[in-house]
Amino acid sequence: MITYGRLFIGGTWVEPSDPELLDISSPHDRSVIGRAAQARPADIDRAVAAARASFEKGEWRLTPPAERIAALRRFTTLREENAEKIARLISLENGSAGWFTRAGQPGLTRQANAYLKAAEEFAWEEVLVPTDPASPVRSVVRREAIGVVAAVIPWNSPFSSATSKIIPSLLAGNSVVLKVSPENSLSMGFLAELLEQAGLPQGVISVLPADRETSEYLISHQDVDKIAFTGSTRAGRRIAAIAGEQLKRVSLELGGKSAAIILPDADIAKAVAGVKFGSLLNNGESCIAQTRILAPRSRYEEVVAGLKELVESLKVGDPNDPDTFIGPMIRPDQQERVRTYIQLGIDEGARLVTGGPHVPEGLEKGNYVTPTVFADVDNSMRIAQEEIFGPVLVVIPYDDEDEAVRIANDSEYGLSGGVWSSDEAHALEVARRVRTGTLTVNGASIAFDGPFGGFKASGIGREYGAVGLGTYTEYKTITV
């Protein structure tokens, strides 16, 4: 049993305003695995006040960038040294399979290193060359911290979501209140311990698990200058409305319903193998999952048969079992949501290739669903348009390349996607036509030096690298 009875506010562990601890349940068998304090509005007030005081005092904000970089490098080293513990905690509370949580640890390092490199090369201050050489005026352009940042993250990939926000925000000199999901109270409690060890000044960082109501209190707080949010599009719209009313800076990384376009010349075996990781990662609970599989009619049944064989080969079960590829959904309501969508697909007339709404035999005590593949799906069906957030794939036929691109773009979302072809140059041409923020060709992994984010209802703004770092700064121009 893991217990976090205090809250991490401004770099110090303090007693919560509400002494009642929340039971954290295992998605595998619903047993209680830990207990943790939850933040309430009074705790938010304390955290924001600490952040505001630290920012105005300037101990961190006015620290030279090289020293801020060194502090975040210490934090990154601490996280690397504790990678195995982090992976175990996330599997324990999220139900994510061990292969996924361990495979994600090097990615966290690449993400951090890209930010650190960007900070080392960032134009924190530059003097512009006058357009008129005879002008006696020159402009000094500075990139300065915004102020107090409210970083609000979801439960599905807690460490990745947290570090993608706190690292660039802190590198830029901001003070941060990180609001995490109650389900992640254990792993995020450990994150707070690592931040404490990194030696940041008092007041600069808080880590608070809290419910939705308390989260809205945070983002509405008058002393918050910027909101950085990852989560559902529905919640993102609400946050954008609040930010607009209060003129807060805002960046939103939202939902997705991404398409993988398999071109006629693709190696079908390789494409299907790529779907295993590109579409079913993290139990399908991933915003970037490519869950719409677009296949040419000329090879349609070959693709469907390959996906059926793949999905039926994947072991579903205990996340701690090294042979498990797909674990349970995080909560019973998420399990029911996915099962409801599977039944909806049947009711809509899609062909059930494998899976179904039943719970896998022997796993009834946990939040498990049966990985499912639907064929003969029309892109207008709800299972093709709505984000299911579970291991459910829909296979949509197309007649020609133009139709494939049209189907891929026929979505309110635009976060991710992929193209499979034996001709890399041609695949790149197709990728350029898809209106989405990130695409992969032949299963390439996402790079962390390029900007990541979405078109349309998938968000506003970008994360990662120099572009992501820049979103946590304000421009100041001084003319001399």
Summary of the structure (lengths in Angstrom):
residues: 480
radius of gyration: 23.1
end to end distance: 61.5
largest distance: 81.1
contacts: 1764
relative contact order: 0.14
helix: 42%
strand: 22%
